[in-house]
Amino acid sequence: MEDEFIVALDLSDMTHDLGFDVVGPYATVAEGREAIARHRPDAAILDVQLADGEVFPLADLLIQLDVPIIFHSGHADTTSLLARYPAARSANKPCTSELIASYLVQATSHQF
């Protein structure tokens, strides 16, 4: 979930290079809901502020489905995010792609 095209493209490329199948990116909560209805993802990288509002309703749905989430945002307080989503990982923008990659590998390591 990312509404900035260049950031979304970079995350998609990095995720694909790690060997993951990439679904998305999606720029809105509505698009994310539709995607999840079609296919439960193994993990999700979420920007907090999307084109149609905050990602929290989608994050709540992903947690209910036991999908690991990684927040990647410049608009959120990591302490607050982790208080609300203790199993999540959070990286403030800007950060290295290596940090997001390590979070993604950690989040999905039990699935493989």
C-alpha angles and dihedrals in degrees: 000000000000131000097193106087099210093047090047092050092049092049092046092051093047092048092048091048088056089059099258124134106241122219113189143321098227124192100199139048088236092057090047092052091051091049093050090049088058098042136003108231124224089228139348134219108207134193109206098221113053133174092269100036141286121345096227098105088054092045089052090052092049091050090051088053090049093244114154112239132204118195115214108180146136091200104062141073110240093212092055093045093051092045089056095037107028095175093052128096122224135201125180120226124279101043136136121276086232090066093052090044092053091049091050093050091047092048094052101034094101091055097063 
